[in-house]
């Protein structure tokens, strides 16, 4: 390997749609759980 190829950065583009879907699903579930907890505390005055 010569010095010029060692100095060039190569980045591979990965398909991360599955990661984004899991991220969005996690936040959705977390948000719904939070809202459910707030409503339960409000309704039952725990």
C-alpha positions as CSV (number, residue, x, y, z in Angstrom):
1,X,0.0,0.0,0.0
2,X,1.4,3.4,-0.9
3,X,1.1,6.5,1.2
4,X,-1.6,8.2,-0.9
5,X,-4.0,5.3,-0.6
6,X,-3.4,5.1,3.1
7,X,-4.3,8.8,3.6
8,X,-7.6,8.6,1.7
9,X,-10.7,8.0,3.9
10,X,-13.1,5.5,2.6
11,X,-16.5,5.2,4.1
12,X,-19.0,2.6,3.3
13,X,-22.6,3.7,3.1
14,X,-24.7,1.3,5.1
15,X,-28.5,0.9,4.8
16,X,-29.8,1.8,8.2
17,X,-33.5,1.8,7.6
18,X,-34.0,-1.1,10.1
19,X,-32.1,0.8,12.7
20,X,-34.2,3.9,12.2
21,X,-37.4,1.9,12.4
22,X,-36.3,0.3,15.6
23,X,-35.4,3.7,17.0
24,X,-38.8,5.2,16.0
25,X,-40.6,2.2,17.5
26,X,-38.7,2.5,20.7
27,X,-39.5,6.1,21.1
28,X,-43.2,5.5,20.3
29,X,-43.5,2.8,22.9
30,X,-41.7,4.9,25.4
31,X,-43.9,7.9,24.7
32,X,-47.1,5.8,25.0
33,X,-45.9,4.2,28.3
34,X,-45.2,7.7,29.7
35,X,-48.6,9.0,28.6
36,X,-50.2,5.9,30.1
37,X,-48.5,6.4,33.4
38,X,-49.5,10.0,33.6
39,X,-53.1,9.2,32.8
40,X,-53.1,6.4,35.4
41,X,-51.8,8.6,38.1
42,X,-54.3,11.3,37.1
43,X,-57.3,9.0,37.0
44,X,-56.5,6.9,40.1
45,X,-54.8,9.7,42.1
46,X,-52.0,7.3,43.1
